[in-house]
Amino acid sequence: MPIRRISAADAYSTLRTNPDSNWPRRDDPADRFAHFADPSCKSRFTLEPGQRIFTIGSCFARGIERTLADRGFDIPTLTLQVDKTGWSGDPTTILNNYVPPAIAPQIRWAFGLEEFDIGQHAVEVAAGRYMDPQLTLGFRPVSAEALIKRRNDISAIYRHLASSHVVLITLGLIEAWFDNRSGLYINCPPPKGVIRTDPSRFELHVLDYGDVTRALTELVDLLGRVCPRDHRIILTVSPVPLQATFTSSDVAVANCYSKSVLRAAVEPFVADHPHIEYFPSYESVILTDRSIAFVDDQVHIQTSMVRFNVDRMINRYVETGDDTVAQVIARAREDATAGRFQAGLKRLQHAWASHLGHPDLTIALARAHLRAGGGVAAETLLLRQLETQENTVARTLLAIHCNGSGRYDEAALHAEKACEHGKARLDASLQRVEAYFHLGRLEEGLVVLDKIAWPLERESLLLHWKARYCEKLGRLADAEAHWRKCNDLVENPAYMAAFAEFLAGHDRWPEAAEWVDRALLHAPHQKAALRLRTEIRKAGLPSRQTGKTAPDGGNPIQSAVRWSTALIRRARGKA
């Protein structure tokens, strides 16, 4: 049975008026799926600071609590005091609920609709020591009195639902453990010792669509009984995948089924209940490149990704007023400085969509795209800007992009035009230098280098380019002098590795090996230095005088190792 019925006329009208009805192209500067995916969503209500919001669910619910509190909302779940003598885990996770049918019992116990019975609902793991399987992992077995007290404390928190204007629920997974004694689903796997002593008490259920919709129906009805008449519900699906599956499936296959069932079950409730909305945090994470969305365990979400989705939710439901373009750019710069680069990019994208053609915003967004590797989107944006107004910074950014893409003719043209408008700028001139070098226009490049007014802190970069040009022109003594002066000014591993490449290119392998070692002491992962070290070890290290392998049966690799050890000792002040 369809969850929505829409007339043909309305369907075509919606297709025409919905700006997000199609997938954006990769070169779209406002691509909402670039870097951190930001699927659009429209809210039917707003939140006012001071309102009470009750959060239920897994870690995303926990993640949003503190930010909401900082914005002035009343978050009762933050008031729970956890006795660490009976809880070894992260105190903030004690309220986590992962399984949809395990949420309702917590509410029924809190409001006296059912009684928590320690004999039925708890597990005795040792004589007089109990665990509460409705809590997540992190418990220590406690006495019956301590367990009842903790359950009463949790119920006191849940009773705040009676005055909560909004309930935020994050659904976690559908591999659910069922307690045959209590007839309830629980929130953690039962201990192996309990399974050995009472093998028939617990079993694993892999829930289906009907199981989840029945659990949500019960939960929505229950909230309707205990919450204020005008309460709202925001449903989300946790993007955190199954850490492991108890089934025989690959964890990726099991997780896809789990999340698909949860996501599908949510949609009818959004369609049928005007007070229920869905927030697409799940889609935001899974449509983002995994290398930037997840940490190395591929289970937990990057902090920056969590923060980004929290900000999205806040911005969706809280009216904060419109920032000026200057404020948007400044806040995006603050985001980048604080390591929230993708959030800053999305901030610029949203503002740009409302201020098309604004030159400062266009330049800021193009810079952000270039930094994130979105050169095609940046190029589209900058060329569109140049169609209406010449801009030195836009030309320079295009030159940077073209040089980075190996399009040196275009880079030279853009850099030249940037330098034509008023006083030649350092960055534009540098792009000319780089383009001319690769195009073989060496004499022109040297003229540009000699004319640039270099600030003192950039002198090493000047010497770097002069060394490269002199080498190309066969002026090897000048090139070496520039390299040595460059490396005397700064300890830059890239410059050290470049000098090592110069020496190796002229068969001065022992000296090259020393500079490779210096570069790797400062930056163990410097690519050019690592490549040279590999070449040295594969080919054998030639002698300083003849360029041939060391005489008298000496092992060139051992010599290189001795040089490396001596260099390290000198660096540590031991030689």
C-alpha positions as CSV (number, residue, x, y, z in Angstrom):
1,M,0.0,0.0,0.0
2,P,1.5,3.4,-1.0
3,I,2.6,5.7,1.9
4,R,1.7,8.7,-0.3
5,R,-0.7,9.4,-3.1
6,I,0.2,12.4,-5.3
7,S,-1.7,13.5,-8.4
8,A,0.2,13.6,-11.7
9,A,-0.1,17.4,-11.9
10,D,1.2,17.8,-8.3
11,A,4.0,15.4,-9.0
12,Y,5.2,17.3,-12.1
13,S,4.8,20.6,-10.2
14,T,6.9,19.3,-7.4
15,L,9.6,18.1,-9.8
16,R,9.8,21.5,-11.3
17,T,9.8,23.5,-8.1
18,N,12.1,21.3,-6.0
19,P,15.6,22.6,-6.4
20,D,17.0,19.3,-5.1
21,S,15.0,16.9,-7.2
22,N,18.1,15.9,-9.3
23,W,21.6,14.9,-8.5
24,P,24.1,17.8,-8.9
25,R,27.0,17.6,-11.3
26,R,30.5,17.2,-9.9
27,D,31.4,20.6,-11.3
28,D,28.5,22.4,-9.6
29,P,30.0,24.8,-7.1
30,A,27.0,24.3,-4.9
31,D,27.2,20.5,-5.1
32,R,25.5,19.5,-1.8
33,F,27.3,16.1,-1.8
34,A,30.8,17.5,-2.2
35,H,33.2,16.5,0.6
36,F,30.7,16.3,3.5
37,A,27.4,15.3,2.0
38,D,24.6,17.7,3.0
39,P,21.3,16.3,1.7
40,S,18.6,19.0,1.9
41,C,15.7,18.8,4.3
42,K,12.9,21.1,5.1
43,S,11.4,21.5,8.6
44,R,7.8,22.0,9.5
45,F,8.5,23.6,12.8
46,T,11.3,25.5,14.6
47,L,12.8,25.2,18.1
48,E,13.1,28.0,20.6
49,P,16.0,28.2,23.0
50,G,14.8,27.3,26.5
51,Q,12.5,24.4,25.2
52,R,13.0,21.0,26.8
53,I,14.3,18.4,24.3
54,F,14.5,14.7,25.3
55,T,17.0,12.6,23.4
56,I,16.7,8.8,23.0
57,G,18.9,6.5,21.1
58,S,22.5,5.8,20.3
59,C,25.6,7.9,20.1
60,F,24.2,10.5,17.7
61,A,21.6,11.4,20.3
62,R,24.4,11.7,22.8
63,G,26.5,13.8,20.4
64,I,23.8,16.4,19.9
65,E,22.9,16.8,23.6
66,R,25.8,19.0,24.6
67,T,25.5,21.3,21.5
68,L,21.8,21.8,22.1
69,A,22.5,22.6,25.8
70,D,25.1,25.2,24.6
71,R,22.5,26.8,22.4
72,G,20.2,27.3,25.4
73,F,18.0,24.3,25.3
74,D,17.0,22.3,28.4
75,I,18.4,18.8,28.0
76,P,17.3,16.6,31.0
77,T,19.4,13.6,29.9
78,L,22.5,15.5,30.8
79,T,21.5,15.7,34.4
80,L,21.9,12.0,35.1
81,Q,24.6,11.3,37.7
82,V,26.4,8.0,37.1
83,D,27.9,6.1,40.0
84,K,31.3,5.1,38.7
85,T,31.6,2.3,41.2
86,G,29.0,0.4,39.3
87,W,29.7,1.6,35.8
88,S,33.1,1.1,34.0
89,G,32.1,2.6,30.7
90,D,31.7,6.1,29.4
91,P,29.0,7.7,31.6
92,T,27.3,9.4,28.7
93,T,26.5,6.1,27.1
94,I,24.5,4.6,30.0
95,L,21.3,5.9,28.4
96,N,22.0,4.6,24.9
97,N,19.2,2.6,23.2
98,Y,20.1,0.8,20.1
99,V,17.1,-1.5,19.4
100,P,13.7,0.0,18.6
101,P,11.6,-2.3,20.7
102,A,13.9,-1.8,23.7
103,I,12.9,1.9,24.1
104,A,9.2,1.6,25.2
105,P,9.9,-0.5,28.4
106,Q,12.1,2.3,29.8
107,I,9.1,4.7,29.4
108,R,6.5,2.3,30.8
109,W,8.7,1.7,34.0
110,A,9.3,5.4,34.4
111,F,5.6,6.3,34.3
112,G,4.4,3.4,36.4
113,L,2.6,1.7,33.5
114,E,4.6,-1.5,34.3
115,E,6.8,-2.4,37.3
116,F,10.5,-3.2,36.9
117,D,11.0,-6.6,38.6
118,I,14.5,-7.5,39.4
119,G,13.8,-11.2,39.2
120,Q,12.3,-10.9,35.7
121,H,14.2,-8.0,34.1
122,A,17.7,-8.3,35.7
123,V,20.3,-11.0,35.4
124,E,22.0,-12.5,38.4
125,V,25.6,-13.1,37.3
126,A,26.8,-14.2,40.7
127,A,25.3,-14.7,44.1
128,G,23.6,-11.4,45.0
129,R,25.2,-9.6,42.1
130,Y,23.0,-8.4,39.2
131,M,23.3,-6.6,35.9
132,D,20.6,-4.6,34.0
133,P,20.5,-5.9,30.4
134,Q,18.6,-2.8,29.3
135,L,21.8,-0.8,29.7
136,T,24.7,-0.9,27.2
137,L,28.0,-2.5,27.9
138,G,30.0,-0.9,30.7
139,F,28.1,-2.2,33.7
140,R,29.7,-3.9,36.7
141,P,27.6,-6.4,38.6
142,V,26.0,-4.7,41.6
143,S,23.7,-5.6,44.5
144,A,20.0,-5.7,44.0
145,E,19.6,-2.4,46.0
146,A,22.2,-0.6,43.9
147,L,20.6,-1.9,40.6
148,I,17.1,-0.7,41.7
149,K,18.5,2.7,42.7
150,R,20.1,3.1,39.3
151,R,17.0,2.0,37.6
152,N,15.0,4.6,39.6
153,D,17.5,7.3,38.7
154,I,17.1,6.4,35.0
155,S,13.3,6.4,35.4
156,A,13.4,9.8,37.0
157,I,15.2,11.1,33.9
158,Y,12.6,9.5,31.6
159,R,9.8,11.2,33.5
160,H,11.0,14.5,32.0
161,L,9.2,13.4,28.8
162,A,6.1,14.8,30.5
163,S,7.4,18.3,29.9
164,S,9.5,17.8,26.8
165,H,8.5,19.8,23.7
166,V,10.6,17.7,21.4
167,V,11.7,14.1,21.5
168,L,14.8,13.2,19.3
169,I,15.1,9.5,18.6
170,T,18.0,7.8,16.9
171,L,17.4,4.3,15.7
172,G,20.5,2.0,15.8
173,L,20.3,-1.6,14.7
174,I,18.0,-4.6,14.2
175,E,20.1,-7.5,15.5
176,A,18.3,-7.7,18.8
177,W,18.7,-9.9,21.8
178,F,15.5,-11.2,23.3
179,D,15.0,-12.2,26.9
180,N,12.6,-15.1,27.1
181,R,12.2,-14.7,30.8
182,S,11.0,-11.1,30.7
183,G,9.6,-11.2,27.2
184,L,11.5,-8.0,26.3
185,Y,14.3,-7.0,24.0
186,I,17.5,-5.8,25.7
187,N,20.2,-3.4,24.7
188,C,23.4,-5.5,25.0
189,P,24.5,-9.0,24.3
190,P,24.1,-11.3,27.4
191,P,27.3,-12.3,29.1
192,K,28.8,-15.6,27.9
193,G,28.7,-17.0,31.4
194,V,25.0,-16.4,31.7
195,I,24.5,-18.2,28.4
196,R,26.3,-21.2,29.7
197,T,24.3,-21.4,33.0
198,D,21.0,-20.6,31.4
199,P,21.2,-21.3,27.6
200,S,17.5,-21.0,27.0
201,R,17.0,-17.5,28.4
202,F,18.3,-15.4,25.6
203,E,18.2,-15.6,21.8
204,L,19.1,-13.4,18.9
205,H,16.4,-12.0,16.7
206,V,17.1,-10.4,13.3
207,L,14.1,-8.0,13.1
208,D,12.2,-7.3,9.9
209,Y,10.3,-4.3,8.6
210,G,7.1,-5.4,10.5
211,D,8.9,-5.8,13.8
212,V,10.3,-2.3,13.6
213,T,7.1,-0.6,12.5
214,R,5.2,-2.3,15.3
215,A,7.9,-1.1,17.8
216,L,7.7,2.5,16.4
217,T,3.9,2.4,16.5
218,E,4.0,1.4,20.2
219,L,6.6,4.0,20.9
220,V,4.7,6.9,19.1
221,D,1.5,5.9,20.9
222,L,3.3,5.8,24.3
223,L,4.9,9.2,23.7
224,G,1.4,10.5,22.8
225,R,0.2,9.4,26.3
226,V,3.1,10.9,28.4
227,C,4.3,13.9,26.4
228,P,2.7,17.3,26.1
229,R,-0.2,17.5,23.6
230,D,1.9,19.7,21.2
231,H,5.1,17.7,21.3
232,R,7.2,16.9,18.2
233,I,9.3,13.9,17.3
234,I,12.5,14.0,15.2
235,L,13.5,10.6,13.9
236,T,17.0,9.8,12.7
237,V,18.9,6.6,11.8
238,S,22.3,6.2,13.3
239,P,25.1,6.1,10.6
240,V,27.3,4.1,13.0
241,P,27.4,0.6,11.5
242,L,27.2,-2.7,13.2
243,Q,30.6,-3.3,14.8
244,A,30.1,-7.0,14.3
245,T,27.3,-9.3,13.2
246,F,26.2,-12.4,15.0
247,T,24.9,-13.8,11.7
248,S,26.9,-15.7,9.1
249,S,26.7,-12.7,6.7
250,D,29.5,-10.3,5.9
251,V,29.2,-7.4,8.4
252,A,28.7,-5.0,5.5
253,V,25.8,-7.0,4.1
254,A,24.2,-7.4,7.6
255,N,24.6,-3.7,8.2
256,C,23.1,-2.7,4.9
257,Y,20.0,-4.8,5.7
258,S,19.9,-3.3,9.3
259,K,20.0,0.3,8.2
260,S,17.7,-0.3,5.2
261,V,15.0,-1.8,7.4
262,L,15.2,1.1,9.9
263,R,15.2,3.8,7.2
264,A,12.3,2.2,5.4
265,A,10.3,1.8,8.6
266,V,10.7,5.5,9.5
267,E,9.1,6.9,6.3
268,P,5.5,5.9,6.9
269,F,5.5,7.6,10.3
270,V,6.8,10.8,8.7
271,A,4.1,10.6,6.0
272,D,1.2,9.8,8.4
273,H,2.1,12.0,11.4
274,P,2.5,15.8,10.9
275,H,4.3,16.0,14.3
276,I,7.0,13.6,13.2
277,E,10.0,14.5,11.0
278,Y,13.0,12.7,9.7
279,F,16.5,14.2,9.8
280,P,18.9,12.7,7.2
281,S,22.1,12.3,9.3
282,Y,22.4,8.7,8.0
283,E,22.4,9.8,4.4
284,S,24.9,12.6,5.1
285,V,27.5,10.1,6.5
286,I,27.1,7.3,4.0
287,L,27.2,9.6,1.0
288,T,30.4,11.1,2.2
289,D,33.8,9.6,1.3
290,R,34.5,6.9,3.9
291,S,38.1,8.2,4.3
292,I,36.8,11.4,5.7
293,A,33.6,10.2,7.3
294,F,35.0,7.4,9.4
295,V,38.0,6.8,11.6
296,D,40.4,4.0,10.9
297,D,38.2,1.3,12.5
298,Q,35.6,2.1,9.8
299,V,32.9,2.0,12.5
300,H,33.1,5.2,14.5
301,I,32.4,8.5,12.9
302,Q,35.0,11.3,12.6
303,T,34.4,14.0,15.2
304,S,34.3,16.6,12.5
305,M,31.5,14.6,10.7
306,V,29.5,14.3,13.9
307,R,29.9,18.0,14.6
308,F,28.9,18.9,11.0
309,N,25.6,16.9,11.3
310,V,24.9,18.5,14.7
311,D,25.3,21.9,13.2
312,R,23.1,20.9,10.3
313,M,20.3,19.9,12.7
314,I,20.7,23.1,14.8
315,N,20.6,25.2,11.6
316,R,17.5,23.4,10.4
317,Y,15.4,23.9,13.5
318,V,16.8,27.0,15.1
319,E,16.3,30.4,13.6
320,T,19.6,32.2,14.0
321,G,19.1,35.1,11.6
322,D,21.0,35.8,8.4
323,D,24.7,36.5,8.5
324,T,26.2,39.1,6.2
325,V,28.6,37.8,3.5
326,A,31.6,39.1,5.5
327,Q,30.4,37.2,8.5
328,V,29.9,34.0,6.5
329,I,33.4,34.2,5.1
330,A,34.9,35.0,8.5
331,R,33.1,32.0,10.1
332,A,34.2,29.7,7.3
333,R,37.7,30.9,8.0
334,E,37.3,30.1,11.7
335,D,35.9,26.7,10.8
336,A,39.0,25.9,8.7
337,T,41.3,27.1,11.4
338,A,39.6,24.9,14.0
339,G,39.8,21.8,11.7
340,R,36.2,22.0,10.6
341,F,37.1,22.6,7.0
342,Q,34.1,20.8,5.4
343,A,31.7,22.6,7.7
344,G,33.2,25.9,6.5
345,L,32.8,24.8,2.9
346,K,29.1,24.0,3.4
347,R,28.6,27.3,5.1
348,L,30.0,29.1,2.0
349,Q,28.0,26.9,-0.4
350,H,24.7,27.8,1.4
351,A,25.5,31.5,1.4
352,W,26.6,31.5,-2.3
353,A,23.3,29.9,-3.3
354,S,21.6,33.0,-1.8
355,H,24.1,35.6,-3.1
356,L,24.9,34.4,-6.6
357,G,27.6,36.5,-8.3
358,H,28.9,38.1,-5.1
359,P,32.7,38.4,-5.9
360,D,34.1,38.0,-2.4
361,L,31.9,35.0,-1.7
362,T,32.7,33.4,-5.1
363,I,36.4,33.8,-4.4
364,A,36.1,32.3,-0.9
365,L,34.1,29.4,-2.1
366,A,36.5,28.7,-5.0
367,R,39.4,28.7,-2.5
368,A,37.6,26.2,-0.3
369,H,36.9,23.9,-3.3
370,L,40.6,24.1,-4.4
371,R,41.7,23.2,-0.9
372,A,39.3,20.2,-0.8
373,G,40.5,18.9,-4.2
374,G,37.4,20.2,-6.0
375,G,39.3,21.9,-8.8
376,V,36.6,21.3,-11.4
377,A,33.9,23.0,-9.3
378,A,36.3,25.9,-8.5
379,E,37.2,26.4,-12.2
380,T,33.5,26.5,-13.1
381,L,32.9,29.1,-10.4
382,L,35.9,31.3,-11.3
383,L,35.2,31.3,-15.0
384,R,31.6,32.3,-14.4
385,Q,32.9,35.2,-12.3
386,L,35.3,36.3,-15.0
387,E,32.5,36.5,-17.5
388,T,31.0,39.5,-15.6
389,Q,34.1,41.1,-14.1
390,E,37.9,40.8,-14.3
391,N,39.4,39.7,-11.0
392,T,43.1,39.3,-10.3
393,V,42.5,36.8,-7.5
394,A,40.2,34.7,-9.7
395,R,42.9,34.6,-12.4
396,T,45.5,33.6,-9.8
397,L,43.4,30.8,-8.4
398,L,42.7,29.5,-12.0
399,A,46.5,29.6,-12.6
400,I,47.0,27.6,-9.4
401,H,44.4,25.0,-10.6
402,C,45.8,24.8,-14.1
403,N,49.4,24.4,-12.9
404,G,48.2,21.6,-10.5
405,S,46.4,19.9,-13.4
406,G,49.4,20.1,-15.8
407,R,47.7,22.6,-18.0
408,Y,50.7,25.0,-18.1
409,D,49.7,27.0,-21.2
410,E,46.4,28.0,-19.6
411,A,48.2,28.6,-16.3
412,A,50.6,31.0,-17.9
413,L,47.8,32.9,-19.6
414,H,45.8,33.3,-16.4
415,A,48.9,34.3,-14.4
416,E,49.9,36.8,-17.1
417,K,46.4,38.4,-17.1
418,A,46.5,38.6,-13.3
419,C,49.8,40.4,-13.5
420,E,48.5,42.9,-16.1
421,H,46.1,44.5,-13.7
422,G,48.0,47.0,-11.5
423,K,51.0,46.0,-9.6
424,A,52.2,42.4,-10.2
425,R,51.2,40.2,-7.3
426,L,53.5,37.7,-5.7
427,D,51.1,34.7,-6.0
428,A,50.3,35.5,-9.6
429,S,54.0,35.9,-10.4
430,L,54.8,32.6,-8.8
431,Q,52.3,30.9,-11.0
432,R,54.0,32.4,-14.0
433,V,57.3,31.1,-12.8
434,E,55.9,27.6,-12.3
435,A,54.2,27.6,-15.7
436,Y,57.2,29.0,-17.6
437,F,59.4,26.4,-16.0
438,H,57.3,23.5,-17.3
439,L,56.9,25.1,-20.7
440,G,60.6,25.6,-21.1
441,R,60.3,29.4,-21.2
442,L,63.3,29.6,-18.9
443,E,64.8,33.0,-19.7
444,E,61.3,34.6,-19.3
445,G,60.9,32.9,-16.0
446,L,64.2,34.2,-14.7
447,V,63.2,37.7,-15.6
448,V,60.0,37.3,-13.6
449,L,62.0,35.9,-10.6
450,D,64.4,38.9,-10.7
451,K,61.5,41.4,-10.8
452,I,59.4,39.9,-8.0
453,A,59.6,41.9,-4.7
454,W,60.1,39.0,-2.3
455,P,59.2,39.4,1.4
456,L,62.0,38.1,3.6
457,E,60.0,35.1,4.8
458,R,59.6,33.9,1.2
459,E,63.3,34.2,0.2
460,S,63.8,30.4,0.5
461,L,61.0,29.9,-2.1
462,L,62.8,32.3,-4.4
463,L,66.1,30.4,-4.1
464,H,64.2,27.1,-4.7
465,W,62.9,28.3,-8.0
466,K,66.2,30.0,-9.0
467,A,68.0,26.7,-8.3
468,R,65.6,24.8,-10.5
469,Y,65.9,27.3,-13.3
470,C,69.7,27.3,-13.2
471,E,69.8,23.5,-13.3
472,K,67.6,23.5,-16.4
473,L,69.9,26.1,-18.0
474,G,73.0,24.0,-17.2
475,R,74.3,26.5,-14.7
476,L,75.0,23.8,-12.1
477,A,77.3,25.8,-9.9
478,D,74.7,28.5,-9.5
479,A,72.0,25.9,-8.9
480,E,74.0,24.3,-6.2
481,A,74.8,27.6,-4.5
482,H,71.1,28.5,-4.5
483,W,70.1,25.1,-3.1
484,R,72.7,25.4,-0.3
485,K,71.6,28.9,0.6
486,C,68.0,27.8,0.5
487,N,68.6,25.0,2.9
488,D,70.7,27.2,5.2
489,L,67.7,29.6,5.6
490,V,65.0,27.0,6.5
491,E,64.8,23.4,7.5
492,N,62.2,22.3,4.9
493,P,62.2,18.6,4.1
494,A,60.8,19.3,0.6
495,Y,63.8,21.6,-0.2
496,M,66.2,19.0,1.3
497,A,64.7,16.2,-0.8
498,A,64.8,18.5,-3.9
499,F,68.5,19.2,-3.3
500,A,69.1,15.4,-2.9
501,E,67.4,14.9,-6.3
502,F,69.7,17.5,-7.8
503,L,72.8,15.7,-6.4
504,A,71.6,12.3,-7.4
505,G,70.8,13.6,-10.9
506,H,74.5,14.4,-11.3
507,D,75.7,11.1,-9.8
508,R,76.7,12.6,-6.5
509,W,75.1,9.7,-4.6
510,P,76.9,9.8,-1.3
511,E,75.9,13.5,-0.8
512,A,72.4,12.8,-2.0
513,A,72.1,10.0,0.6
514,E,73.0,12.4,3.4
515,W,70.4,14.9,2.3
516,V,67.8,12.2,2.0
517,D,68.6,11.3,5.6
518,R,68.2,14.9,6.7
519,A,64.9,15.2,4.9
520,L,63.6,11.9,6.5
521,L,64.7,13.0,10.0
522,H,62.4,16.0,9.7
523,A,59.6,14.2,7.8
524,P,59.7,10.4,7.8
525,H,57.0,10.2,5.1
526,Q,58.5,12.7,2.6
527,K,57.7,11.0,-0.7
528,A,60.6,12.3,-2.8
529,A,63.1,11.4,-0.1
530,L,61.6,7.9,0.3
531,R,61.7,7.3,-3.4
532,L,65.4,8.3,-3.5
533,R,66.2,6.1,-0.6
534,T,64.6,3.2,-2.4
535,E,66.7,3.9,-5.5
536,I,69.9,4.0,-3.5
537,R,69.2,0.7,-1.8
538,K,68.2,-1.1,-5.0
539,A,71.0,0.2,-7.2
540,G,73.9,0.3,-4.6
541,L,75.5,3.5,-3.3
542,P,78.3,4.8,-5.6
543,S,81.4,6.4,-4.1
544,R,81.9,10.1,-3.9
545,Q,84.9,10.3,-6.2
546,T,84.2,7.9,-9.1
547,G,80.5,7.5,-9.2
548,K,81.1,3.7,-9.1
549,T,80.3,1.2,-6.4
550,A,82.5,1.3,-3.4
551,P,85.9,-0.5,-3.9
552,D,87.4,-3.4,-1.9
553,G,84.2,-5.3,-1.5
554,G,82.6,-2.6,0.7
555,N,78.9,-2.8,1.1
556,P,77.3,0.5,-0.1
557,I,74.1,-0.2,1.7
558,Q,76.0,-0.6,5.0
559,S,77.8,2.6,4.3
560,A,74.5,4.4,3.8
561,V,73.3,2.9,7.1
562,R,76.4,4.1,8.9
563,W,75.9,7.6,7.5
564,S,72.3,7.6,8.6
565,T,73.3,6.5,12.1
566,A,76.0,9.1,12.3
567,L,73.6,11.8,11.1
568,I,70.9,10.8,13.7
569,R,73.6,10.9,16.5
570,R,74.6,14.4,15.4
571,A,71.0,15.5,15.3
572,R,70.6,14.3,18.9
573,G,73.8,15.9,20.0
574,K,75.6,12.6,20.7
575,A,78.4,13.0,18.2
